[in-house]
Amino acid sequence: MSLADVIRLARRNIALVLLPSLVVAAVVWVGSNYALPNWYTATATLIATAEADGTSLTASELRAASLMADDFAAMAEDPQTQLKVAHSLGMPDLDGYVVRVQIVDNTRIIMVSVTGVDPDVVADIANALTETFNRQAEMLLGRGGVSVVSAALPPEHTSGPPRKIYCAVAFAATFALVLVWLVAREMAQGKVESGREVEELLGKPVVGRVPTCR
């Protein structure tokens, strides 16, 4: 069966193809709204400092700041540090919260993002990570390691889950499954639907057609 035949088959059974797809997509949408909690992401923007006053003028100072940014990324993703941050906020751990650290290429800018179900808590965690790192840097180096460009604020809008993507995938998958079932049923019945199929089966050209009388 050619692609054109499949398209014609889908057009003839458009309601049968679309209805289940729409129903499944609607079920996924409703289910994701009730079963999946909203996600919130809070982001703190930081800058790694090579000197106590936050300025960096020479190449060596910029290199030191870059290394400081790498240190912060490693610290923020360390399980022990995350446990310490959790305890400072009165939480047993940070399970259920995702911490991501991104260093902007060729800059000293660090983006600390925390994702979870509570908008206030994710902001508190992002800010607490910054404070924890600075305390550790002061203990080891005698100065802070990062300066806050913008502190994390409780997000007003959700960052997930991607419910629209879930619905689109559900619709496409159901559409494809129904279409495969229609093609399989059509081939199992063994009916000849077009002159092209007659030519393929008999190896002879079609020279005429008799219209169906109704």
C-alpha positions as CSV (number, residue, x, y, z in Angstrom):
1,M,0.0,0.0,0.0
2,S,1.5,3.3,-1.1
3,L,1.6,6.5,0.9
4,A,-1.2,8.0,-1.3
5,D,-3.4,5.0,-0.5
6,V,-2.8,5.4,3.2
7,I,-3.7,9.1,3.0
8,R,-6.9,8.2,1.1
9,L,-7.7,5.5,3.7
10,A,-7.2,8.1,6.5
11,R,-9.5,10.6,4.7
12,R,-12.2,8.0,4.3
13,N,-12.0,7.2,8.0
14,I,-11.2,10.7,9.3
15,A,-13.7,10.5,12.2
16,L,-12.3,7.1,13.3
17,V,-8.8,8.4,13.2
18,L,-9.3,11.8,14.9
19,L,-11.9,10.9,17.6
20,P,-9.7,8.4,19.6
21,S,-6.7,10.7,19.2
22,L,-8.6,13.7,20.6
23,V,-10.1,11.6,23.4
24,V,-6.7,10.3,24.5
25,A,-5.1,13.8,24.3
26,A,-7.9,15.2,26.5
27,V,-7.5,12.4,29.0
28,V,-3.7,13.0,29.2
29,W,-4.4,16.7,29.7
30,V,-6.9,16.2,32.5
31,G,-4.7,13.5,34.1
32,S,-1.5,15.6,34.0
33,N,-3.4,18.5,35.6
34,Y,-4.7,16.4,38.5
35,A,-1.9,13.8,38.9
36,L,1.2,15.9,38.2
37,P,2.0,18.9,40.5
38,N,3.2,22.2,39.0
39,W,7.0,22.8,38.9
40,Y,8.6,26.1,39.7
41,T,12.1,27.3,38.9
42,A,13.9,30.0,40.7
43,T,17.2,31.4,39.4
44,A,19.9,33.4,41.1
45,T,22.4,35.2,39.0
46,L,25.9,35.5,40.4
47,I,29.4,36.7,39.4
48,A,32.6,35.0,40.5
49,T,35.0,37.5,42.0
50,A,38.8,37.3,42.0
51,E,39.2,40.0,44.6
52,A,37.4,40.9,47.8
53,D,35.9,44.1,46.2
54,G,34.5,42.1,43.2
55,T,36.8,43.7,40.5
56,S,38.9,41.7,38.1
57,L,41.3,43.5,35.8
58,T,44.1,41.2,34.8
59,A,44.1,38.0,32.9
60,S,45.3,36.1,36.0
61,E,42.4,37.5,38.0
62,L,39.9,36.5,35.3
63,R,41.4,33.0,35.4
64,A,41.0,32.9,39.1
65,A,37.4,34.0,38.8
66,S,36.7,31.3,36.3
67,L,38.1,28.7,38.6
68,M,36.0,30.1,41.4
69,A,32.9,29.6,39.2
70,D,33.9,26.0,38.6
71,D,34.3,25.6,42.3
72,F,30.8,27.0,42.9
73,A,29.3,24.6,40.3
74,A,30.9,21.6,41.9
75,M,29.9,22.7,45.4
76,A,26.3,23.4,44.5
77,E,25.9,19.9,43.0
78,D,27.7,18.2,46.0
79,P,25.2,16.0,48.0
80,Q,26.8,17.0,51.3
81,T,26.5,20.7,50.6
82,Q,22.9,20.2,49.5
83,L,22.2,18.4,52.8
84,K,23.8,21.3,54.7
85,V,21.7,23.8,52.8
86,A,18.6,21.7,53.5
87,H,19.3,21.6,57.2
88,S,19.9,25.4,57.3
89,L,16.3,25.8,55.9
90,G,14.8,23.3,58.3
91,M,14.4,20.6,55.7
92,P,15.6,17.0,56.0
93,D,17.1,17.0,52.5
94,L,16.6,18.4,49.0
95,D,14.9,15.3,47.6
96,G,12.4,16.4,45.0
97,Y,14.3,19.6,44.2
98,V,16.6,19.8,41.2
99,V,19.7,22.0,41.3
100,R,21.3,23.1,38.1
101,V,24.4,25.3,37.8
102,Q,25.3,26.9,34.4
103,I,28.4,29.0,33.7
104,V,27.9,31.4,30.9
105,D,30.6,30.9,28.3
106,N,33.6,33.3,28.5
107,T,32.2,35.1,31.4
108,R,32.2,35.0,35.2
109,I,28.4,34.8,35.3
110,I,26.9,31.8,37.1
111,M,23.2,30.9,36.8
112,V,21.9,28.8,39.7
113,S,18.5,27.3,39.1
114,V,16.5,25.3,41.5
115,T,13.3,23.5,40.4
116,G,10.6,22.1,42.7
117,V,7.0,22.2,43.6
118,D,7.1,25.0,46.1
119,P,7.9,28.5,44.6
120,D,9.1,30.0,47.9
121,V,11.3,27.0,48.8
122,V,13.1,26.9,45.4
123,A,14.1,30.6,45.8
124,D,15.3,30.0,49.4
125,I,17.4,27.0,48.3
126,A,19.1,29.0,45.4
127,N,19.9,31.9,47.8
128,A,21.1,29.5,50.5
129,L,23.5,27.8,48.1
130,T,25.1,31.2,47.5
131,E,25.4,32.0,51.2
132,T,26.9,28.6,51.9
133,F,29.5,28.8,49.2
134,N,30.6,32.3,50.4
135,R,30.9,31.1,54.0
136,Q,33.1,28.2,52.9
137,A,35.2,30.5,50.7
138,E,35.7,32.9,53.5
139,M,36.9,30.1,55.8
140,L,39.4,28.8,53.2
141,L,40.5,31.9,51.4
142,G,39.6,34.7,53.7
143,R,37.1,36.2,51.2
144,G,33.8,35.5,49.5
145,G,33.8,33.6,46.2
146,V,30.8,35.1,44.4
147,S,28.8,38.3,44.4
148,V,25.0,38.3,43.9
149,V,23.9,40.1,40.7
150,S,20.2,39.2,41.3
151,A,18.9,37.1,44.1
152,A,16.4,34.3,43.4
153,L,12.8,35.4,43.8
154,P,9.8,33.1,44.2
155,P,8.6,32.5,40.6
156,E,5.1,33.6,39.7
157,H,4.7,31.2,36.8
158,T,5.1,27.5,36.5
159,S,8.0,26.0,34.6
160,G,6.5,22.6,34.1
161,P,5.5,19.9,33.6
162,P,5.2,20.3,29.8
163,R,1.6,19.3,29.6
164,K,1.1,20.5,26.0
165,I,4.0,18.3,24.9
166,Y,2.5,15.3,26.7
167,C,-0.8,16.0,24.9
168,A,0.8,16.4,21.5
169,V,2.7,13.1,21.9
170,A,-0.4,11.3,23.1
171,F,-2.4,12.6,20.1
172,A,0.4,11.7,17.6
173,A,0.9,8.2,19.0
174,T,-2.8,7.4,19.1
175,F,-3.2,8.8,15.5
176,A,-0.4,6.6,14.3
177,L,-1.7,3.5,16.1
178,V,-5.2,3.9,14.7
179,L,-3.8,4.5,11.2
180,V,-1.7,1.3,11.5
181,W,-4.7,-0.6,12.6
182,L,-6.7,0.7,9.6
183,V,-4.0,-0.2,7.2
184,A,-3.7,-3.7,8.7
185,R,-7.4,-4.2,8.5
186,E,-7.5,-3.0,4.9
187,M,-4.8,-5.3,3.8
188,A,-6.3,-8.3,5.6
189,Q,-9.6,-7.8,3.8
190,G,-7.9,-8.1,0.4
191,K,-10.1,-5.6,-1.3
192,V,-8.9,-3.7,-4.4
193,E,-9.6,0.0,-4.0
194,S,-8.0,1.6,-7.0
195,G,-7.0,1.1,-10.6
196,R,-3.4,1.4,-9.5
197,E,-3.8,-1.6,-7.2
198,V,-5.3,-3.6,-10.1
199,E,-2.3,-2.7,-12.3
200,E,0.1,-3.8,-9.5
201,L,-1.7,-7.1,-9.0
202,L,-2.2,-8.1,-12.6
203,G,0.8,-6.4,-14.2
204,K,-1.6,-5.0,-16.9
205,P,-2.7,-1.4,-17.5
206,V,-6.2,-0.3,-16.8
207,V,-7.9,0.7,-20.0
208,G,-11.3,1.6,-18.7
209,R,-13.5,1.8,-15.6
210,V,-17.2,1.0,-15.1
211,P,-18.9,3.5,-12.8
212,T,-20.8,2.2,-9.7
213,C,-24.5,2.4,-10.1
214,R,-26.5,3.4,-7.0
